Amino acid sequence: MVKISEIVNQNPWWKHGEKFAIFDKNLKEANEKPIFFKRKRIDLNKGSIYVLRGPRQVGKTTYIKESINKLISGGIDPNHILYLSSDFFVSRRELRSAIAYFMNKNIDVADLYMFIDEITSIKDWNLELKYISDSGTLEKARILATGSCASALRKKGELLPGRGLEGNEYHMKPLSFRDFVLQTTSQVISTIGEAEFCDSLKKLLSILEKTSYSLEAGFNQLFKALHQIAPFKQELDYLFNLYIRYGGYPFVVNDYLLKKLQSEQRQSSFAINPKLSEALMRDIIGDITKLGKQETFIRQILKEISEKYGSRYSFSKLASDIETTHVTTIDYLETLEESFIVTILYAFDFNKKDIKFKGDKKIFFQDPFIFHSIKSFLTGKDINEIIDETLQNEEFVGKLVEGIVASHLITSQEIPMMREPKTFLWFYYDTRGKEIDSMVRIDEKYTAIETKYQSSVSSKDIWRTPQVKEYAILTKEDLKTEDNVVLAPVDLMLAILEKSHQTL
C-alpha cells in the first residue's frame, strides 16, 4: 500500500503553501531557464475529467505545477489540491488509496482539485477514473490527468462515456512556429548586437501579437494578415532558420538560448548538448517498448521513414523493405503517430470523398528536432553534425519544411476524438503521378496547399483539380497573388497561423 509520507512529499504546498514554488524541482528548473514557456490555461470545472495528451519533454508536469501555483495565488486553499505522479504507483489499488486519503482529509470540503500525472503508466487507469466518477467523487472535485502515451489515453478514454470527459481532451505539443516567435523573440533580441535588427524584432513582436489567421477565414483574410508582417520577412527568416534547426521542444530552445546568452560570439547557431537528443530518444524508445513493441522493428521503421522522407509509398512497400508483415507495420506506425512522433498523411479519393486506405502515404516527423535526433540515433553521429548536414542540403530542407507545414496544419484544426487529422488533412495524387502536398477540408470546402521552399516559384508550380477552389503555394520568398493562387513565404504563413482551441 502507498505510504502517507509519499503522498505528502508529492504535495509540498500542504506544508509550504505558495512558497512551494521556491523548492519545487520542476518550477525551479523552469524559472532558471532563459524562458519559462507559457501555455494556454484550461478552465477546470467541478464535475469534469480533463485529459492532456502530449509527448514527454514537452512540459506537462511543469504545466501542472504552474497551474497549482496559480490556483493557490488565486485564493484556493493548498490543502484542497492533490497532485499524484503515477510513476510512484504500481497498481490501481495504490492510486485509489492515495485519492481516498485526500478525500477523507477533505471530507467536509465541497471544492477540490486533483492532478494525476502520467496516468497511463498504471494498468487499466480508465477503470479507476470510472470508479471515481461513479462513486460520486466528481460531485465535489475536478480531475486533470496527463499522459505521454496518446494511444493508451485515447483508446481507454473512449471507455469513459458520460463521465465528464466529453470535450475536455487537450493536446500539448512542441511549440508551433507562432508560439516560438512570440515567446522567444524577447530573449533572442538580447543575444543580438545589431541595434537596427533588434528594433525590428521588437516591432515584429508587437505587430504579431495582434495579427493572426485561421484557415476558416479564407484566403482573402490571409493576404491581408500576411501584408501586416511582410515588412519583417528578414527577421522571420532568421527565426525560422532557428526553428528548422532546433524545433519547438522548450528544453532544446532554452539550451540554445542559454549558450548564446553566455557567449560573446554573434553567430546565428550554436552546438547544443548531445544529451538532449539522447534523452528524447530514450523517452521515445522507452515509451513504445512499454507497449510491447520491439526496439529492432522501431529502429528499422524509423530508418526507412528517414530515408524515404517526403516521398510517397504504401504500407505494403514499407513492410516489404523492413521484411515484416503489413499488419505489424501498420501497428507500429499507428503507435508512433499516437505517441506524437510521426505524422501520417493519407491520399484522398474525391470519388469516395474519403482516404485511399490502400493508396500511398507520406510520413513525416512531428518536429524538426525529432528528425535530427532520430538521424543521430540511427547513424551514431553527433546531433550537431546531423543538423549541419541537413541544412546544407537544400532539397532535404524543403522536405523538412513540408513536414513542418503538415504538423502545423494538423495543429490548426485538430480536436481530440472529434476531429482527427485523417478526417481533414491529406495529400492528393492522380494516376499520372500529379500531386498536391496538402489538402485541407474545412466546412466541405477543399483547399490545396503546396510547399515549395525555394527562391523561384510561380502559380504553375501547383497542380489544379476541379474539386479544389482555393490554392496556395508556401514559398521561400514570394508574396503575391497570381492566377488566383496565393504565393506566401512559409515563415510568414506559419507565424500567423492559429492553433486549434484544444491545443495548448
C-alpha positions as CSV (number, residue, x, y, z in Angstrom):
1,M,0.0,0.0,0.0
2,V,1.1,3.6,-0.6
3,K,2.6,5.4,2.3
4,I,1.1,8.7,3.5
5,S,4.6,10.2,3.6
6,E,4.9,9.6,-0.2
7,I,1.6,11.4,-0.8
8,V,2.6,14.3,1.4
9,N,6.0,14.6,-0.3
10,Q,4.4,14.9,-3.7
11,N,2.2,17.8,-2.3
12,P,4.7,20.3,-0.7
13,W,2.1,23.1,-0.8
14,W,0.3,21.4,2.0
15,K,3.2,22.4,4.2
16,H,4.7,25.5,2.4
17,G,1.7,27.0,0.7
18,E,2.5,29.4,-2.1
19,K,6.2,29.2,-1.2
20,F,6.4,25.6,-2.5
21,A,7.3,27.1,-5.9
22,I,10.7,28.1,-4.5
23,F,11.5,24.5,-3.7
24,D,9.7,22.5,-6.4
25,K,12.1,20.9,-8.8
26,N,10.1,21.4,-11.9
27,L,9.3,25.1,-11.3
28,K,12.7,25.9,-10.0
29,E,14.3,24.4,-13.2
30,A,11.8,26.2,-15.4
31,N,12.5,29.6,-13.7
32,E,16.2,29.2,-14.1
33,K,16.0,28.8,-17.9
34,P,16.1,31.8,-20.2
35,I,12.4,31.3,-20.9
36,F,9.6,29.9,-18.8
37,F,7.4,28.9,-21.7
38,K,3.7,29.6,-21.2
39,R,0.7,27.5,-22.4
40,K,-3.0,28.3,-22.7
41,R,-4.8,27.6,-19.4
42,I,-7.6,25.0,-19.1
43,D,-10.7,26.1,-17.2
44,L,-11.2,23.3,-14.8
45,N,-14.9,22.9,-13.9
46,K,-16.2,20.9,-11.0
47,G,-17.7,17.6,-12.0
48,S,-15.4,17.1,-15.0
49,I,-12.5,15.0,-16.0
50,Y,-9.8,16.5,-18.3
51,V,-7.2,14.6,-20.2
52,L,-4.0,16.3,-21.5
53,R,-2.0,14.3,-24.1
54,G,1.5,15.1,-25.3
55,P,5.0,13.7,-25.7
56,R,7.5,13.6,-22.9
57,Q,9.9,16.5,-22.5
58,V,7.2,18.9,-23.7
59,G,6.4,20.4,-20.3
60,K,3.3,18.7,-19.0
61,T,4.5,18.3,-15.4
62,T,5.7,21.9,-15.2
63,Y,2.3,23.0,-16.6
64,I,0.5,21.2,-13.8
65,K,2.8,22.7,-11.1
66,E,2.4,26.2,-12.6
67,S,-1.4,25.6,-12.6
68,I,-1.3,24.6,-8.9
69,N,0.8,27.7,-8.2
70,K,-1.8,29.9,-9.9
71,L,-4.7,28.3,-8.0
72,I,-3.0,28.9,-4.7
73,S,-2.2,32.5,-5.7
74,G,-5.8,32.9,-6.7
75,G,-7.0,32.0,-3.2
76,I,-7.6,28.2,-3.4
77,D,-6.6,26.5,-0.1
78,P,-3.4,24.5,-0.8
79,N,-4.9,21.6,1.2
80,H,-7.7,21.3,-1.4
81,I,-5.3,20.4,-4.2
82,L,-3.9,16.9,-4.8
83,Y,-1.0,16.0,-7.2
84,L,0.0,12.4,-7.8
85,S,2.7,11.2,-10.1
86,S,1.6,7.8,-11.3
87,D,5.2,6.8,-11.7
88,F,5.2,6.2,-7.9
89,F,2.3,3.7,-8.1
90,V,2.4,0.1,-9.2
91,S,-1.3,-0.5,-9.2
92,R,-4.8,1.0,-9.4
93,R,-5.2,0.0,-5.7
94,E,-2.4,2.3,-4.7
95,L,-3.8,5.1,-6.7
96,R,-7.2,4.6,-5.2
97,S,-5.7,4.5,-1.7
98,A,-3.9,7.9,-2.3
99,I,-7.1,9.5,-3.6
100,A,-9.1,8.1,-0.7
101,Y,-6.7,9.6,1.8
102,F,-7.1,13.0,0.1
103,M,-10.9,12.8,0.0
104,N,-11.1,11.7,3.7
105,K,-8.7,14.5,4.6
106,N,-11.2,16.9,3.0
107,I,-14.4,15.2,3.8
108,D,-16.2,18.4,4.6
109,V,-14.8,20.4,1.6
110,A,-17.1,20.9,-1.5
111,D,-14.5,22.1,-4.0
112,L,-11.4,20.1,-4.7
113,Y,-8.7,19.8,-7.4
114,M,-6.9,16.6,-8.5
115,F,-3.9,16.3,-10.8
116,I,-2.8,12.9,-11.9
117,D,0.4,12.9,-13.9
118,E,1.4,10.2,-16.4
119,I,-1.7,8.2,-15.6
120,T,-1.1,5.8,-18.5
121,S,1.7,4.2,-16.5
122,I,-1.0,2.5,-14.4
123,K,-2.7,-0.5,-16.0
124,D,-6.4,0.0,-16.6
125,W,-6.2,3.6,-15.3
126,N,-9.5,4.3,-17.1
127,L,-11.3,1.9,-14.7
128,E,-10.0,3.9,-11.8
129,L,-11.4,7.2,-13.3
130,K,-14.7,5.4,-13.9
131,Y,-14.7,4.3,-10.3
132,I,-14.0,7.9,-9.1
133,S,-16.8,9.2,-11.3
134,D,-19.3,6.5,-10.3
135,S,-18.5,6.8,-6.6
136,G,-19.7,10.4,-6.6
137,T,-16.2,12.0,-6.0
138,L,-16.7,14.3,-9.0
139,E,-19.6,16.0,-7.3
140,K,-17.1,17.9,-5.3
141,A,-13.9,17.7,-7.5
142,R,-12.4,18.0,-10.9
143,I,-9.6,15.9,-12.3
144,L,-6.8,16.7,-14.8
145,A,-4.9,13.6,-16.0
146,T,-1.9,13.7,-18.3
147,G,-0.1,11.0,-20.3
148,S,2.6,10.6,-22.9
149,C,1.1,7.5,-24.5
150,A,-1.6,9.0,-26.6
151,S,-2.8,5.6,-27.8
152,A,-3.5,4.5,-24.2
153,L,-5.1,7.8,-23.4
154,R,-7.4,7.9,-26.4
155,K,-8.4,4.2,-26.5
156,K,-9.0,3.9,-22.8
157,G,-10.6,7.4,-22.7
158,E,-13.2,6.1,-25.2
159,L,-14.3,3.7,-22.5
160,L,-15.5,6.6,-20.2
161,P,-18.7,7.8,-21.9
162,G,-21.0,10.1,-19.9
163,R,-18.4,10.7,-17.2
164,G,-17.5,14.4,-17.8
165,L,-14.7,13.7,-20.3
166,E,-16.5,14.8,-23.4
167,G,-15.0,17.9,-25.0
168,N,-12.3,18.0,-22.3
169,E,-9.4,16.4,-24.1
170,Y,-6.4,18.6,-25.0
171,H,-3.0,18.3,-26.7
172,M,0.3,19.8,-25.6
173,K,2.8,19.5,-28.4
174,P,6.2,21.1,-29.2
175,L,5.9,24.9,-29.8
176,S,4.3,25.9,-33.1
177,F,6.4,28.5,-35.0
178,R,4.0,31.2,-34.0
179,D,4.5,30.3,-30.3
180,F,8.2,30.0,-30.9
181,V,8.3,33.6,-32.3
182,L,6.0,35.1,-29.7
183,Q,7.8,33.5,-26.7
184,T,11.5,33.5,-27.8
185,T,11.9,36.9,-29.6
186,S,12.5,39.0,-26.5
187,Q,15.3,36.7,-25.4
188,V,16.7,36.4,-29.0
189,I,16.9,40.2,-29.0
190,S,19.2,40.2,-26.0
191,T,21.6,37.9,-27.9
192,I,21.9,40.2,-31.0
193,G,24.3,43.1,-31.1
194,E,22.9,44.9,-34.1
195,A,20.6,47.7,-32.9
196,E,18.5,48.1,-36.1
197,F,17.8,44.3,-36.2
198,C,16.8,44.3,-32.5
199,D,14.5,47.2,-33.0
200,S,12.9,45.4,-36.0
201,L,12.4,42.3,-33.9
202,K,10.6,44.3,-31.2
203,K,8.3,45.8,-33.7
204,L,7.6,42.4,-35.3
205,L,6.7,41.0,-31.8
206,S,4.3,44.0,-31.2
207,I,2.5,43.5,-34.6
208,L,2.4,39.7,-34.5
209,E,0.7,39.7,-31.1
210,K,-2.2,41.5,-32.7
211,T,-2.1,39.6,-36.1
212,S,-3.2,36.0,-36.6
213,Y,-5.1,33.9,-39.1
214,S,-7.5,31.0,-39.1
215,L,-7.9,28.8,-42.1
216,E,-11.7,29.2,-41.7
217,A,-11.4,32.9,-42.6
218,G,-10.5,32.1,-46.3
219,F,-7.6,33.4,-48.4
220,N,-8.9,37.0,-48.7
221,Q,-8.2,37.4,-45.0
222,L,-4.9,35.5,-45.3
223,F,-3.5,38.0,-47.8
224,K,-4.4,40.9,-45.5
225,A,-2.7,39.3,-42.5
226,L,0.4,38.4,-44.4
227,H,0.9,42.0,-45.5
228,Q,0.8,43.1,-41.9
229,I,4.0,41.3,-41.1
230,A,5.6,41.2,-44.6
231,P,8.0,44.1,-43.7
232,F,9.6,41.8,-41.2
233,K,10.5,39.0,-43.7
234,Q,14.2,39.2,-42.8
235,E,13.5,38.8,-39.1
236,L,11.2,35.9,-39.6
237,D,13.7,34.2,-41.9
238,Y,16.2,34.4,-39.1
239,L,13.8,32.9,-36.6
240,F,12.5,30.2,-39.0
241,N,16.1,29.0,-39.6
242,L,16.4,28.6,-35.8
243,Y,13.1,26.7,-35.8
244,I,14.3,24.3,-38.6
245,R,17.5,23.7,-36.6
246,Y,16.2,23.4,-33.0
247,G,12.4,22.7,-33.4
248,G,9.8,23.5,-30.8
249,Y,10.8,21.5,-27.7
250,P,11.2,24.1,-24.9
251,F,14.2,22.3,-23.3
252,V,16.1,22.4,-26.6
253,V,15.3,26.0,-27.4
254,N,16.4,27.0,-23.9
255,D,19.7,25.2,-24.3
256,Y,20.4,27.1,-27.5
257,L,19.4,30.5,-25.9
258,L,21.4,29.8,-22.7
259,K,24.6,29.1,-24.8
260,K,24.1,32.2,-26.9
261,L,23.4,34.4,-23.9
262,Q,26.6,33.1,-22.3
263,S,28.7,33.7,-25.4
264,E,30.2,36.9,-26.8
265,Q,30.1,35.4,-30.3
266,R,27.3,36.5,-32.5
267,Q,26.8,33.6,-34.9
268,S,23.3,32.5,-35.5
269,S,23.7,28.9,-34.4
270,F,25.3,27.1,-31.5
271,A,26.2,23.5,-30.8
272,I,23.5,22.0,-28.4
273,N,24.2,19.4,-25.8
274,P,24.0,15.9,-27.5
275,K,22.5,14.6,-24.2
276,L,19.3,16.4,-25.2
277,S,18.7,14.2,-28.3
278,E,19.8,11.2,-26.3
279,A,17.2,12.0,-23.6
280,L,14.5,12.4,-26.2
281,M,15.3,9.1,-27.9
282,R,15.4,7.2,-24.6
283,D,11.9,8.5,-23.9
284,I,10.6,7.6,-27.4
285,I,12.1,4.1,-27.4
286,G,11.2,3.5,-23.8
287,D,7.6,4.5,-24.1
288,I,7.0,2.4,-27.2
289,T,8.7,-0.7,-25.9
290,K,6.5,-0.4,-22.8
291,L,3.6,-1.0,-25.2
292,G,5.2,-4.4,-26.1
293,K,6.9,-3.2,-29.3
294,Q,10.3,-4.5,-30.3
295,E,13.2,-2.0,-30.4
296,T,14.6,-3.7,-33.5
297,F,11.4,-3.1,-35.5
298,I,11.2,0.5,-34.2
299,R,14.7,1.2,-35.4
300,Q,14.0,-0.3,-38.8
301,I,10.8,1.6,-39.4
302,L,12.5,4.9,-38.3
303,K,15.4,4.2,-40.7
304,E,13.0,3.7,-43.6
305,I,11.0,6.8,-42.8
306,S,14.2,8.9,-42.6
307,E,15.5,7.6,-46.0
308,K,12.1,8.0,-47.7
309,Y,11.4,11.4,-46.2
310,G,9.0,13.4,-48.2
311,S,8.3,10.6,-50.7
312,R,5.1,8.7,-51.1
313,Y,4.9,4.9,-50.7
314,S,2.4,2.3,-49.5
315,F,2.4,0.5,-46.2
316,S,3.0,-2.7,-48.2
317,K,6.2,-1.2,-49.7
318,L,7.4,-0.2,-46.2
319,A,6.5,-3.7,-44.8
320,S,8.5,-5.3,-47.6
321,D,11.5,-3.1,-47.1
322,I,11.7,-4.0,-43.4
323,E,10.8,-7.6,-44.0
324,T,7.8,-7.8,-41.8
325,T,4.0,-8.1,-42.2
326,H,1.7,-5.5,-43.4
327,V,-0.3,-5.7,-40.2
328,T,2.7,-5.3,-38.0
329,T,3.9,-2.3,-40.0
330,I,0.6,-0.5,-39.6
331,D,0.5,-1.3,-35.9
332,Y,3.9,0.2,-35.3
333,L,3.2,3.3,-37.4
334,E,0.0,4.0,-35.6
335,T,1.8,3.7,-32.3
336,L,4.4,6.2,-33.5
337,E,1.7,8.5,-34.7
338,E,-0.3,8.3,-31.5
339,S,2.9,8.9,-29.5
340,F,3.4,12.2,-31.3
341,I,6.5,11.0,-33.2
342,V,5.2,10.8,-36.8
343,T,2.5,12.4,-38.9
344,I,0.9,10.0,-41.4
345,L,-0.7,11.7,-44.4
346,Y,-3.1,9.6,-46.4
347,A,-4.0,10.1,-50.0
348,F,-7.5,11.4,-50.8
349,D,-10.1,9.9,-53.1
350,F,-12.5,12.6,-54.5
351,N,-14.9,9.9,-55.8
352,K,-15.4,8.3,-52.4
353,K,-14.7,11.6,-50.5
354,D,-12.6,9.6,-48.2
355,I,-9.0,8.4,-47.8
356,K,-7.4,5.8,-50.0
357,F,-6.7,3.1,-47.5
358,K,-4.7,1.1,-50.0
359,G,-3.1,4.1,-51.6
360,D,0.3,5.7,-51.0
361,K,1.1,7.5,-47.8
362,K,3.6,10.3,-46.7
363,I,5.2,10.1,-43.3
364,F,6.9,13.0,-41.5
365,F,8.2,13.5,-38.0
366,Q,6.2,15.9,-36.0
367,D,9.0,18.2,-35.0
368,P,12.4,19.1,-36.7
369,F,14.3,18.1,-33.5
370,I,12.7,14.6,-33.6
371,F,14.0,14.2,-37.1
372,H,17.5,15.3,-36.2
373,S,17.6,13.2,-33.0
374,I,16.4,10.1,-34.9
375,K,19.1,10.6,-37.6
376,S,21.7,10.9,-34.8
377,F,20.3,7.8,-33.1
378,L,20.4,5.8,-36.4
379,T,23.9,6.9,-37.6
380,G,25.7,7.4,-34.3
381,K,26.7,10.9,-35.4
382,D,26.7,13.9,-33.1
383,I,23.3,15.7,-33.2
384,N,25.0,19.0,-34.3
385,E,26.7,17.3,-37.2
386,I,23.4,15.9,-38.3
387,I,21.8,19.3,-38.1
388,D,24.6,21.0,-40.1
389,E,24.5,18.2,-42.8
390,T,20.7,18.5,-43.2
391,L,20.7,22.3,-43.5
392,Q,23.4,22.2,-46.2
393,N,21.1,20.1,-48.4
394,E,18.6,22.4,-50.0
395,E,16.4,19.7,-51.4
396,F,16.2,18.0,-48.0
397,V,15.4,21.2,-46.2
398,G,12.5,21.5,-48.5
399,K,11.2,18.1,-47.4
400,L,11.7,19.0,-43.7
401,V,9.7,22.2,-44.2
402,E,6.9,20.2,-45.9
403,G,6.7,18.1,-42.8
404,I,6.7,21.2,-40.6
405,V,3.8,22.6,-42.6
406,A,1.8,19.3,-42.3
407,S,2.3,19.4,-38.5
408,H,1.1,23.0,-38.3
409,L,-2.0,22.3,-40.5
410,I,-2.9,19.5,-38.1
411,T,-2.4,21.6,-35.0
412,S,-4.6,24.4,-36.6
413,Q,-7.6,22.1,-37.0
414,E,-7.3,19.1,-34.7
415,I,-9.8,18.3,-31.9
416,P,-9.1,15.1,-29.9
417,M,-11.6,12.4,-30.6
418,M,-14.0,14.6,-32.7
419,R,-11.6,15.8,-35.5
420,E,-8.7,13.6,-36.0
421,P,-6.1,14.5,-38.8
422,K,-7.2,11.9,-41.3
423,T,-10.7,13.5,-41.4
424,F,-9.5,16.9,-42.7
425,L,-5.9,16.7,-44.0
426,W,-4.5,14.6,-46.8
427,F,-2.3,14.8,-49.9
428,Y,-3.5,14.0,-53.4
429,Y,-2.2,12.3,-56.5
430,D,-3.7,11.0,-59.7
431,T,-3.0,8.1,-62.0
432,R,-0.5,10.2,-63.9
433,G,1.5,11.0,-60.8
434,K,0.4,14.6,-60.4
435,E,0.5,15.6,-56.8
436,I,-0.7,18.2,-54.2
437,D,1.3,18.3,-51.0
438,S,-1.5,19.1,-48.6
439,M,-5.3,19.3,-49.0
440,V,-7.4,20.6,-46.1
441,R,-11.2,20.2,-45.9
442,I,-13.0,22.9,-43.9
443,D,-16.8,23.0,-44.0
444,E,-16.9,20.8,-47.0
445,K,-14.6,23.2,-48.9
446,Y,-11.2,21.9,-50.2
447,T,-8.1,24.0,-50.0
448,A,-4.8,22.9,-51.7
449,I,-1.5,24.0,-50.2
450,E,1.8,23.2,-51.9
451,T,5.1,23.7,-50.2
452,K,7.9,25.0,-52.4
453,Y,10.7,26.1,-50.2
454,Q,12.8,27.6,-53.0
455,S,13.6,31.0,-54.3
456,S,11.8,31.0,-57.7
457,V,8.2,29.9,-57.7
458,S,5.2,30.6,-59.9
459,S,1.5,29.7,-59.8
460,K,2.2,27.0,-62.4
461,D,4.0,25.0,-59.6
462,I,0.8,23.8,-58.2
463,W,-1.4,21.3,-60.0
464,R,-5.1,22.1,-60.1
465,T,-8.1,19.8,-59.9
466,P,-11.8,20.8,-60.4
467,Q,-12.8,19.9,-56.8
468,V,-10.5,22.4,-55.2
469,K,-11.4,26.1,-55.2
470,E,-8.6,27.7,-53.2
471,Y,-4.9,27.3,-53.8
472,A,-1.8,28.5,-52.0
473,I,1.9,27.8,-52.5
474,L,4.1,28.3,-49.5
475,T,7.4,29.7,-50.8
476,K,10.8,30.8,-49.5
477,E,10.5,34.4,-50.7
478,D,7.4,35.3,-52.9
479,L,4.4,37.1,-51.6
480,K,1.8,37.7,-54.3
481,T,-1.5,36.6,-55.9
482,E,-1.0,35.0,-59.4
483,D,-3.8,33.3,-61.4
484,N,-6.0,33.1,-58.3
485,V,-3.2,31.3,-56.4
486,V,-1.8,32.9,-53.2
487,L,2.0,32.6,-53.0
488,A,3.2,33.3,-49.5
489,P,6.5,32.8,-47.7
490,V,6.1,29.7,-45.4
491,D,7.6,31.6,-42.4
492,L,5.1,34.4,-42.7
493,M,2.2,31.9,-43.0
494,L,3.2,29.8,-40.0
495,A,3.9,32.9,-37.9
496,I,0.3,34.0,-38.1
497,L,-1.4,30.5,-38.2
498,E,-3.7,30.0,-35.2
499,K,-3.8,26.7,-33.2
500,S,-7.0,24.7,-32.5
501,H,-8.6,25.7,-29.2
502,Q,-7.9,22.2,-28.0
503,T,-4.1,22.6,-28.4
504,L,-2.4,24.4,-25.5
